[in-house]
Amino acid sequence: MTESRHTRSDYRHFQPITTRWHDNDLYGHVNNVTYYGFFDTAVNTYLIERGGLDIHEGEVVGFVVSSSCDYFASVSFPERIEVGLRVGKLGNSSVQYELAVFKAGEEEACAAGRFVHVFVDRANNRPVSIPARLREALAALVV
């Protein structure tokens, strides 16, 4: 995803997040691993609110099996950001999310990444078909 800077028009949904004091590292910017937390927060908020995912007692859970991130510009505390979200691939039991971190009001992304969820049965950790309500919510994000 390093070919070009990603812009807001590339994404279907935006999740606002406020950076926290402890997100900054010794260099004064948000540490690289924190971006994965931003991605997780954006995706899981969407799945809970729009797809009805029950993270505490639901029969199906999503496991991250692959992830990556490219960085273009720094973000630091205190800053309001928005994580852009879209779906690049929607399979039977898996989905590839494509995400980007934007400073509030800015058009170009500071970072862009992707991760893959495989949905599994909570009881046995075996892959299952994505439940209908989740699939419908994810289908709305497909590019």
Protein Blocks (a to p, Z undefined) as FASTA:
>chain_A
ZZpccdfklpmbdcdddddfklpcfkopacfklmmmmmmmmmmmmmmmmnopafklpmbd
cddfbdcdddfbdcddddddddddddfbdcfkbccdddddddehiabdfbdcdddddddd
fklopacdddfklmmmmmmmpZZ
